[in-house]
């Protein structure tokens, strides 16, 4: 890890910079895949699956039989672990349900706000080196609690044209309504336009590689919303002498394991802990199966020391980490003053892995500094808020004059007239 | 208005279609303005203001003196109307504040969710034929309640380089922190990158013409979020014989007044009311100052009759109107079953104008069918939701095994190890 001691504020932007994404290079490919799937539907999906996933599929939807088979193939131990995680995620997301908010703003003017589920949602689950079934829990559970009627899932097939058993088990357990063996740009395009097999959806969720990321952004041109823009995963740990160097090292390494572009930062007000953490990183790293990835990510990672809590907190808010672990004596100071972070982990027994899998919080979080303006996925991500109002005769008499005057000042006479007509009728009653 | 009786479901898509936006044509211009403002800052802002707004500005920020002058120039009557509206909008948006949500998902595993304000927001207020000060109320009031620390506003100057008095008054009243005489693409680019004068912001709000709309979409490439994609304003009225034809006509006309591309639809289960509404439209239209605009919008508008409530409701949900007025005997049926709408107005004394100005609800709403997946602007639009967790020794012992098993199944050994280390230490205590 590269070390920086009390860097000047003008150096912070550099220290906080993330790898820049090469949007423009990928867009022409994305645009042409979208065009083909818009016009050719399933045929184009199958063609691109042959091309990119090297597998020939007759049927892109996973059958009931395949699901049943997958479900029986998952070990009882893994099933129990997933069920425990599901129970915690459900508890935390169900608690996010809110009631209708109703206010009589003036006598006779009743305004209320209600949430209604987004009817059709699409979940993208990446494939690749490992089956990321935990992301299914994080997306399908709140979709189900919100009451989305169609929960479509796409994930790339392996070379023999299948999805991993545990992916099928988890999707089935969480109430996904349709599962497709489709990955990459073609999955995002399929769920955006709809094909003969894949339903079109109103909002797309889930992580992915750079092709999926650009495809999700592209989908917003076609009346589809997305959960958030994505980037490489990040962790910032702030620690002092109350931290356990071996735990800090393990947490930094677990983030570094995601990929060579993972962003790992240690901030400290106690530089004396740095050597012990560095030593622990070396020791633990040697034993990791994904050592070659982790080594590269750690080589690009940073240890930054600050002389005061204020400076440390200001830097952290400036960075806006996706994951933020606090191992400080004065932990409340660091909790109360955090303005920009995706998910916050407090204390020595709260590893990021807990939130990644099983504590109950969501792991689909804003990266790349987007914690400054985006929430992580939560129950509200699957709702729209709608407002309602009902005004009585008395009510329109109470606010009518104000509306008339404002409409007139904005030069909108028909807006004014809609009120004048009603007020005149009431005056003549 | 064009009339359609019980159209077949296969015809609905056509009846629901909105004018398609010509995104691609405008993008090259938007990209080049962004590039210039990124590199040249204020100088480029001033150059584009000369080019597009035909005015030469030395100073783009509105001064304290200009604000004070504007405030004194607004009539007492208009000030009272704006203050009444402000009070109602504040009541309704303040009621949307929520408490921290806290759940102990398992013994020793405490998870909570808190909202923190987006620190820097940018409000775009269109200029043009009339001063749209009502939009300032709708955006600055919730921003202030949420606690955003920097509320930047941009609006295009008139030919003499000023903003209307009532715009300055309203911005000042609502606590906007900095006001700029900058419009169009250059305003959006300025707030995205920041210039010598204009602060960069994290999220952009507000309506605008097609240039502003494309510029807001473009800004999302540069770590800026936007409230929602925009399109021409829309109204759908559903009415039966309990409706007052003159009020229905006035409401349809008030929507049509926004522009020739305004979308106006009347749905009815009682075709016998149609002639009376048509006649009222003709009568009222003749007296409107914006007659030429309204006529064109009304010529493109539609009256659609359905034989049953079920079909009417299904069509309305399929359309997803921005504004939705219900004047039906059985109004609850139409309230309870609406799945996709921006804002809903119930009963004969609830004109859309009420929500546009003064009842308390927000008027920044999803158009173009986006009610299927986007909320209108509300208090939460100015917050991020962040999650926190704190796990005790007992807690990690309760969920540790599940995490280890899931991390192993996903092939993430470092994630597993972060838990194993802690569990081993606790076992040895």
Contacts between the chains, C-beta under 8 A, distances in Angstrom:
chain1	res1	chain2	res2	distance
A	23	B	221	6.6
A	77	B	405	6.0
A	78	B	405	5.8
A	78	B	406	7.4
A	78	B	409	5.6
A	80	B	402	7.4
A	81	B	401	7.0
A	81	B	402	3.9
A	81	B	403	7.8
A	81	B	405	4.0
A	81	B	406	5.2
A	82	B	402	7.9
A	82	B	406	6.8
A	84	B	399	6.9
A	84	B	402	4.4
A	85	B	402	5.8
A	85	B	406	6.5
A	87	B	105	7.8
A	88	B	105	4.0
A	88	B	106	6.2
A	88	B	109	7.0
A	88	B	111	7.9
A	88	B	399	7.3
A	91	B	103	5.6
A	91	B	105	4.7
A	92	B	103	5.1
A	92	B	105	5.6
A	92	B	111	4.9
A	92	B	113	7.9
A	95	B	101	5.2
A	95	B	102	8.0
A	95	B	103	4.7
A	96	B	101	5.8
A	96	B	113	6.6
A	98	B	98	6.6
A	101	B	95	5.2
A	101	B	96	5.8
A	102	B	95	8.0
A	103	B	91	5.5
A	103	B	92	5.1
A	103	B	95	4.7
A	103	B	360	6.7
A	105	B	87	7.8
A	105	B	88	4.0
A	105	B	91	4.7
A	105	B	92	5.6
A	105	B	359	6.3
A	105	B	360	3.8
A	106	B	88	6.2
A	109	B	88	7.0
A	109	B	354	7.6
A	109	B	359	5.2
A	109	B	360	6.9
A	111	B	88	7.9
A	111	B	92	4.9
A	111	B	359	5.8
A	111	B	360	4.6
A	111	B	361	5.2
A	113	B	92	7.9
A	113	B	96	6.6
A	113	B	378	6.9
A	116	B	338	7.6
A	116	B	339	5.5
A	116	B	340	7.7
A	117	B	339	8.0
A	118	B	372	6.9
A	118	B	373	5.2
A	119	B	339	6.2
A	119	B	340	7.7
A	119	B	372	7.0
A	129	B	411	6.2
A	130	B	409	8.0
A	130	B	410	4.7
A	130	B	411	3.6
A	130	B	412	7.0
A	131	B	409	7.2
A	131	B	410	6.7
A	132	B	410	6.1
A	133	B	406	7.9
A	133	B	409	7.3
A	133	B	410	7.2
A	134	B	406	6.0
A	134	B	410	6.4
A	166	B	409	6.0
A	202	B	372	4.6
A	202	B	373	4.1
A	203	B	373	4.6
A	217	B	220	7.6
A	220	B	217	7.6
A	220	B	229	7.2
A	221	B	23	6.6
A	223	B	368	7.1
A	223	B	369	6.0
A	223	B	370	6.9
A	223	B	372	7.9
A	224	B	373	7.5
A	225	B	370	7.7
A	225	B	373	4.2
A	225	B	374	6.2
A	229	B	220	7.3
A	246	B	421	5.9
A	247	B	418	7.2
A	247	B	421	6.3
A	247	B	422	6.4
A	250	B	414	7.1
A	250	B	417	5.5
A	250	B	418	4.1
A	250	B	421	5.2
A	251	B	418	5.4
A	253	B	414	4.5
A	253	B	417	7.3
A	253	B	418	7.6
A	254	B	412	7.2
A	254	B	414	4.2
A	254	B	415	4.5
A	254	B	417	7.1
A	254	B	418	4.6
A	256	B	414	7.2
A	257	B	412	5.8
A	257	B	413	7.3
A	257	B	414	4.0
A	257	B	415	6.7
A	258	B	412	8.0
A	284	B	414	7.8
A	284	B	417	6.7
A	287	B	417	8.0
A	288	B	413	5.7
A	288	B	414	5.5
A	288	B	417	7.4
A	289	B	411	7.9
A	289	B	413	5.2
A	290	B	411	7.9
A	290	B	412	7.8
A	290	B	413	6.7
A	290	B	414	6.9
A	294	B	414	6.6
A	335	B	388	6.8
A	338	B	116	7.6
A	338	B	386	7.4
A	339	B	116	5.5
A	339	B	117	7.9
A	339	B	119	6.2
A	340	B	116	7.7
A	340	B	119	7.7
A	340	B	384	7.5
A	341	B	386	5.9
A	342	B	386	7.1
A	342	B	387	7.8
A	343	B	386	7.0
A	343	B	387	4.7
A	343	B	388	7.4
A	343	B	389	7.4
A	344	B	386	6.5
A	344	B	387	7.0
A	344	B	388	4.4
A	344	B	389	7.3
A	345	B	388	7.9
A	345	B	389	5.9
A	345	B	390	7.9
A	346	B	388	6.5
A	346	B	389	6.8
A	346	B	390	4.1
A	347	B	390	5.4
A	347	B	391	7.0
A	347	B	392	8.0
A	348	B	422	7.7
A	349	B	391	4.9
A	349	B	392	6.0
A	349	B	393	5.4
A	349	B	395	6.6
A	349	B	396	4.5
A	349	B	422	6.0
A	350	B	389	5.8
A	350	B	390	5.8
A	350	B	391	4.3
A	350	B	396	7.7
A	351	B	396	7.7
A	351	B	418	4.1
A	351	B	419	6.0
A	351	B	422	6.9
A	352	B	415	7.8
A	352	B	418	7.1
A	353	B	403	5.2
A	353	B	407	6.1
A	353	B	415	4.4
A	353	B	416	7.3
A	353	B	418	4.9
A	353	B	419	5.5
A	354	B	109	7.6
A	354	B	389	6.7
A	354	B	391	5.8
A	354	B	396	7.1
A	354	B	399	6.5
A	354	B	403	6.1
A	354	B	419	7.5
A	355	B	387	7.5
A	355	B	389	5.9
A	356	B	403	7.8
A	356	B	407	7.7
A	356	B	415	6.3
A	357	B	402	7.0
A	357	B	403	4.8
A	357	B	406	4.6
A	357	B	407	6.6
A	357	B	415	7.8
A	358	B	399	4.9
A	358	B	402	4.8
A	358	B	403	5.1
A	358	B	406	6.7
A	359	B	105	6.3
A	359	B	109	5.2
A	359	B	111	5.8
A	359	B	389	5.2
A	359	B	391	6.7
A	359	B	399	6.4
A	360	B	103	6.7
A	360	B	105	3.8
A	360	B	109	6.9
A	360	B	111	4.6
A	360	B	389	7.6
A	361	B	111	5.2
A	361	B	387	4.2
A	361	B	388	8.0
A	361	B	389	5.6
A	362	B	387	6.7
A	366	B	384	7.9
A	368	B	223	7.1
A	369	B	223	6.0
A	370	B	223	6.9
A	370	B	225	7.7
A	371	B	384	6.8
A	371	B	386	7.7
A	372	B	118	6.9
A	372	B	119	7.0
A	372	B	202	4.6
A	372	B	223	7.9
A	372	B	384	7.6
A	373	B	118	5.2
A	373	B	202	4.1
A	373	B	203	4.6
A	373	B	224	7.5
A	373	B	225	4.2
A	373	B	384	6.6
A	374	B	225	6.2
A	374	B	384	6.4
A	375	B	383	7.8
A	375	B	384	4.8
A	375	B	385	3.9
A	375	B	386	7.4
A	376	B	385	7.0
A	376	B	386	7.6
A	376	B	387	6.5
A	378	B	113	6.9
A	378	B	385	5.3
A	378	B	387	7.6
A	380	B	380	7.0
A	380	B	385	7.2
A	383	B	375	7.8
A	384	B	340	7.6
A	384	B	366	8.0
A	384	B	371	6.8
A	384	B	372	7.7
A	384	B	373	6.6
A	384	B	374	6.4
A	384	B	375	4.8
A	385	B	375	3.9
A	385	B	376	7.0
A	385	B	378	5.3
A	385	B	380	7.2
A	386	B	338	7.4
A	386	B	341	5.9
A	386	B	342	7.1
A	386	B	343	7.0
A	386	B	344	6.5
A	386	B	371	7.7
A	386	B	375	7.4
A	386	B	376	7.7
A	387	B	342	7.8
A	387	B	343	4.7
A	387	B	344	7.0
A	387	B	355	7.5
A	387	B	361	4.3
A	387	B	362	6.7
A	387	B	376	6.5
A	387	B	378	7.6
A	388	B	335	6.8
A	388	B	343	7.4
A	388	B	344	4.4
A	388	B	345	7.9
A	388	B	346	6.5
A	389	B	343	7.5
A	389	B	344	7.3
A	389	B	345	5.9
A	389	B	346	6.8
A	389	B	350	5.8
A	389	B	354	6.7
A	389	B	355	5.9
A	389	B	359	5.2
A	389	B	360	7.6
A	389	B	361	5.6
A	390	B	345	7.9
A	390	B	346	4.1
A	390	B	347	5.4
A	390	B	350	5.8
A	391	B	347	7.0
A	391	B	349	4.9
A	391	B	350	4.3
A	391	B	354	5.8
A	391	B	359	6.7
A	392	B	347	7.9
A	392	B	349	6.0
A	393	B	349	5.4
A	395	B	349	6.6
A	396	B	349	4.5
A	396	B	350	7.7
A	396	B	351	7.7
A	396	B	354	7.1
A	399	B	84	6.9
A	399	B	88	7.3
A	399	B	354	6.5
A	399	B	358	4.9
A	399	B	359	6.4
A	401	B	81	7.0
A	402	B	80	7.5
A	402	B	81	4.0
A	402	B	82	8.0
A	402	B	84	4.4
A	402	B	85	5.9
A	402	B	357	7.0
A	402	B	358	4.8
A	403	B	81	7.8
A	403	B	353	5.2
A	403	B	354	6.1
A	403	B	356	7.8
A	403	B	357	4.8
A	403	B	358	5.1
A	405	B	77	6.0
A	405	B	78	5.8
A	405	B	81	4.0
A	406	B	78	7.4
A	406	B	81	5.2
A	406	B	82	6.8
A	406	B	85	6.5
A	406	B	133	7.8
A	406	B	134	6.0
A	406	B	357	4.7
A	406	B	358	6.7
A	407	B	353	6.0
A	407	B	356	7.7
A	407	B	357	6.6
A	409	B	78	5.6
A	409	B	130	8.0
A	409	B	131	7.2
A	409	B	133	7.3
A	409	B	166	6.0
A	410	B	130	4.8
A	410	B	131	6.7
A	410	B	132	6.1
A	410	B	133	7.2
A	410	B	134	6.4
A	411	B	129	6.2
A	411	B	130	3.6
A	411	B	289	8.0
A	411	B	290	8.0
A	412	B	130	7.0
A	412	B	254	7.2
A	412	B	257	5.8
A	412	B	258	8.0
A	412	B	290	7.8
A	413	B	257	7.3
A	413	B	288	5.7
A	413	B	289	5.2
A	413	B	290	6.7
A	414	B	250	7.1
A	414	B	253	4.5
A	414	B	254	4.2
A	414	B	256	7.2
A	414	B	257	4.0
A	414	B	284	7.8
A	414	B	288	5.4
A	414	B	290	6.9
A	414	B	294	6.6
A	415	B	254	4.5
A	415	B	257	6.7
A	415	B	352	7.8
A	415	B	353	4.4
A	415	B	356	6.3
A	415	B	357	7.8
A	416	B	353	7.3
A	417	B	250	5.5
A	417	B	253	7.3
A	417	B	254	7.1
A	417	B	284	6.7
A	417	B	288	7.4
A	418	B	247	7.2
A	418	B	250	4.0
A	418	B	251	5.4
A	418	B	253	7.6
A	418	B	254	4.7
A	418	B	351	4.1
A	418	B	352	7.1
A	418	B	353	4.9
A	419	B	351	6.0
A	419	B	353	5.5
A	419	B	354	7.5
A	421	B	246	5.9
A	421	B	247	6.3
A	421	B	250	5.2
A	422	B	247	6.4
A	422	B	348	7.7
A	422	B	349	6.0
A	422	B	351	6.8
